[in-house]
Amino acid sequence: MEKTSTMLFLFYFYIIFGMSVIRRCNATTYFVGDTSGWDISSDLESWTLGKRFSVGDVLMFQYSSTHSVYEVAKDNFQSCNTTEPFRTFTNGNTTVALSKPGDRFFVCGNRLHCFAGMRLQVNIEGNGPAPAPLEAPGAAPAGIFQPSSKKNNPATGVASSAPRVGGYGGRVSIGTFVYLMFFVFPLIYGTYILSNN
């Protein structure tokens, strides 16, 4: 009887833990502005079109020393007011985790750049990563690329977000593989060993 309750506990633990691994593996990293990066030449308003941002996703801002990233309130976003930012980034390579649903607002710290279009509004949906539309861009590069100050022309082999084949993507397959190898197969093997003792 004790073996059964222990196995049942382990079974439920593995199921719950495995689902959290799979959900985490479905997060996407978005390179803001694609190959142009966070730059005055990027069309940031249209960059968000067709993208679905979810809790767990990450925004990568890559920019030159003439720019910065300020996270601001909605009112400050609309007026390009940079005097009361929530957070300020100036290192040229900023990562922002999207940790809760709702709207987030980012502007360049140079107010004139903000007025010229260097601002980004992102709506984060739901409680976890959601499938992106099939037309979402391909895989993000392993290395870090430098933003261009030219037009937003995609470079060969470089895209803005992680793959999502059929709406779920290769990373779910990796998460499923990890889940099976480390949780399900040992559980099945352990059940087999216990039942044969």
Steps between C-alpha positions, in 0.01 A plus 500: 500500500784740586669434163177588319455833678866590445475417132176697469664801665801475267273460199308820578821686585658405166187602309482844663874565474511377141220732393687797645814397306302479175332839558836667571657352188236671288618856583621720215782754481413796278775724358336842503516655153636176351836561328474880529472467876381777731579780256339816367481338152296202628126496442419389854125554467470246219763271658244387760236412237438125479690429823336360812694580815442267793608474862845340499609656170804728486569825313858561386585865434826549310608857439791740458635738766285783361187320621359361823188314610264647757199311627227754572132535591237524224454877541876556477514272197245705308673831579858362476560617857827346620523676838332223706600161358431176688831360376789634293742297286810638325731202444416444130381144557193490723288197585150557639300201627124522450395366838133596525207573268415855398645789304866605523637824355857570387652819358846624404642724773565765236162670479551609138566137403180399679300760306661366179357152573745334739233373734343162546174385657474128574185320613585185698226238489395233748680304765756323285649459157241469227541373146595769251341524158658287230648806333718575804868553410760222508769414754692763690875498452722334758735799511422863547482721195551874489204711389524676169428868466358439152159384383335202669624245247524150644846350473541146372456244776402752767148539629312641793357209691525131570343243270147379550427220259130421497451755776719334761858492374811289532565606858186322614639185344819548701294564815294190432816296446650625828174428680483146362866418564522630854151453637273261314747225406649480854146491638404211273825319575456556875145367485624191315778437758263546796237271351757224446629503861 
